[in-house]
Structure formats: structure tokens, C-alpha cells
């Protein structure tokens, strides 16, 4: 009998292209606080961290109260942006890949994201994603990536014998590696494919290649 396998996905930059929403939310937060907006490159490099760690990275010289105010405004503006703009689109090939994985009896799907519970719930209102994931780990309940807590809890929750972390950032790869999972980086997100290779078993360039890569890791 094949071992129960957890395929654990990051969200932003892996399943959905939320770049436009993130950048607009950051613009509002920094403008309202009269702080110079960091470059697009710096902002996107922090995607995947908790908001607390994100603003520590982006505003190291600001005091704690100011960073908390940035977080508050960002959260509120992001919620408003979601209501006014079209939903962040899924990357091409996401649904075909998820459907194929769901058809493998010994595989279960999960999420490990730097999003809050509220943020993930909004994403999962998409009927194409709803009900697919047996475990959903969010930043409300864990230390920020790359701490292995999310991956460890996901494995324990589903009782998996083995797992693989799929993500677009070095934080995902380090988290998965530290938790004892296999790791596959995706090059279409916010960190470069080259940067992922340090802690990734494999890096893929599109969803069409992801399922073969997962099967290749264990020779399934």
C-alpha cells in the first residue's frame, strides 16, 4: 500500500497571482503613514513572510507602533482592494494539476501560507479551490516562514508518512527542508528559480511539469 503523501502548497505566487493586490495595499499603507514606498522588488521579496516580519524587513528603522499601524492599514486596504478589484487570478494550469493530484488515492493536498485565516478564507471562496485541501495552515497560528511549524502541523494533522512543499520563495523551501519534507520550487512567483535551488530538490517552470516532478521525487 502506498504511503499517505501530503502535497503542501503555498498560495501567493504559487497558486494565485496576487501581485497587483499586494503592491496596491502597500502603496496605500506607506502613503498614509508618509513613509517612502520601498521598491517593487523589495516588497515582492518579502511575500510569504508574516506581515509582522514583512514590515520588520521593509521598515527596520521605524518603531513598533509605526509598524503596527502599517500592518493595520495594509490589512484594511487589502480587504477593500479585494472587494473593488477582480479576484487575484489562478496561474495557468493550477486546476488541471490539482485535479490530477486529487485522483491519486494516496495523495492529500494542503496549504501553508503567510496569509491570515481571513485572507485564506477569501481565496477559498473561489469554487474551483474550495474543499480541495485537507489541512490549511495560516499565519495566525504559527511563527512566520521559514520556521517549520506550519509544515510540521500539516503533516501531523493529516497523518502523512511523507510530504512535499511546493512554493515560490526561499522561505517555503527552507521551511519544507527543515520540517523534513521534499521541496519543489516554482519559478513563476516572487523569488527567482536560481535562489530556490539552495533548498529545493527540484525547480519547475510551469504547472504542467509539477505533477511529473512530484512523482519523480519518490519514483511513484
N, C-alpha and C positions, 0 to 999 in steps of 0.2 A: 504494500500500500504506500502511495506517495506521501511524503511528509507535508503537513499543512504549511503553506507558504504565504507570508504576508508581503504584498506589494504595496509599499507605503509611498504616497505621493505628497510632494509639496504642492502648493496652489499657485501663488503669484509667480509668473514667469515659467511655470511648468505646465499647468493645466489651462490657465487663463492669462490673457494679455491685458493686465491691469495698469500698464504704464501710464496711460493718459490720465486715469483717475488719481493715481499716486502723485504724479507731478503737479496736477492742479490743486490737490489738497495741500501739498507742501507749499505751493506758491501762496495760498491764502493764509496758512499758518504763519509763515515768515513775514508776509506783508503786514498782517495785523499786529505783529509784535515789533515791527520796524527793525527787523534784522535782515541783513543781506542774504538773499536766497543762494544756497550752495549750487554748484553746477549740477546739471542733469546727471553727469557721470557719477558725481559723489553721492547724489540721492539714490540712484539706482543700485549703487554698490552696497547700500545698506538694506535693500529689500531682503526679507527673510528674517531679520532680527526683530525682536520685540520693539514696540515703539519707545520704550524706556531706553533701550540700548541704541536704537536708531538716533534719537536726539542727543544722546551722550556722544555719539560719533560725529554728528553734524554740528553740534554746538558745545564743544568741550570747554569753552570759556564762559558760557552762561551759567548762572546759578540754578539751583534745583527748582526754585519757584518758577523761573522763566521757562525751564524745560518742561515742567508740568503744564504750564499754560500753553506751550506749543502743542503738547500732546492733546490737551482738551480741544483746542481749536481745530487741530487736524482731524480728530475723530468726528467732531460735529460737521466740519466741512465735507469730509469724505462721505458721511451719511447723506448729506444734502446733494452732493455730486451724483451719488448713485440714483437718487430719485429723479434728477433732472436729465442725466445723460443716458445713453443706451448702455445696457449691461456690458461689462468687460467681456470681450469675445473669447470663446474657446480657441485654442490653437488648432490648426488643421490636423485632422487625424485622431484627435482625442477620443471621440466616441467609438470609432472603429476599434481602437486599441483597447479601451475599457470593455467593450463587448466581447472581444476575443479573450481577454483575461478572465472575464466572468464565466466563460464557457469551459474553463479548466477547473475540474472539480476540486482539486487540492489547493487552489489559489483563492485567497481573500484579499480584498482591497481596503486600504486605509488612507487617512490623511494626517499629515503632521505639518502644521502651518504656524507662521508667526502672526496670523490674524487672530482677532478676538473671537469669542463664541458668536457674538452678534454679527461680526463680519463674515464668518464662515456660513452662518445660517442664511445670510442674504444670498451668498453664492449658491447654496444648495437649494434655494427656491427654484432654480433652473430645473425643470422636469427631466432634462437629459442627464443631470447629475444626482438628483435626489434618490436616496435609497440604495446607492451603489456601494457605500463604504461601511464596513463593519466596525471600524474604530475611527474616531475623529479627535485628534489631539490639537489643542489650541493654546495660545499664549497665556490665557487667563490662569491656567492650572500648572504651568511649568516654567522653569528658567528659560531664558532665551536660547535659541540655537546659537552656537553649536553644542550646547550641553546635551547629553544623550537622553535626558529624561523622557522626551516625547516618544522617541523610538522605543525605549525600554518599556514604557507603559503600553504602547500599542501592541508590542509583541505579547506582553503578559495578558492583555485584555482579550485577545483572540485565541491565545494558546498556541501560537505558531511555533513550529520547530525551527524555522529559518525565515529570513526576510531580506528584502532588498529595498533600499531607499532610492527614490527617483527624485531628482531635483536639479535646479538650475544654478545653485550658488555653492560656494565653498563651504558655507555654514551647513548646508544639507549633507554634503559629502563627509565633513568632519563628524557631524552628529551620527550619521549612519555607521561610519567606520568605528567610532568609539563605542557604540552600542552593540557592535558585533555583527552588523548587517553587511550584506554585499551593497555596493553603491554603483549607481549608474547616473552620470551627469548628462544633462540635456543642454545643447549649445544654443538653443533659440531664446534663452531667457536673459538674465541680467548680469551674469558673470561669464567670462569667456571660456570657451572649451578648454583652452590651454591651462587656465587657472584651476579648472576642475580636476585635471589629471592627477594632481598630487595625492588626492584621497579617493579617486574614483577607480573602480575596476574597469569600467568602460565609459566612453562618452559617445552619445548618438546625436545625429543631426536632424532627425525628424521622427515623428511618431511611427511611421511605417517600419522603422528599424528598431523600435523599442522592444516589441514582443520577441523578435528573434534574439535580441541582446539578453533579455531576461532568461530565456530558455538556454542560451549559450552558457551563462554563468554556472548553471548546475548540470549542463548536458541533459536537460529534460527532453 
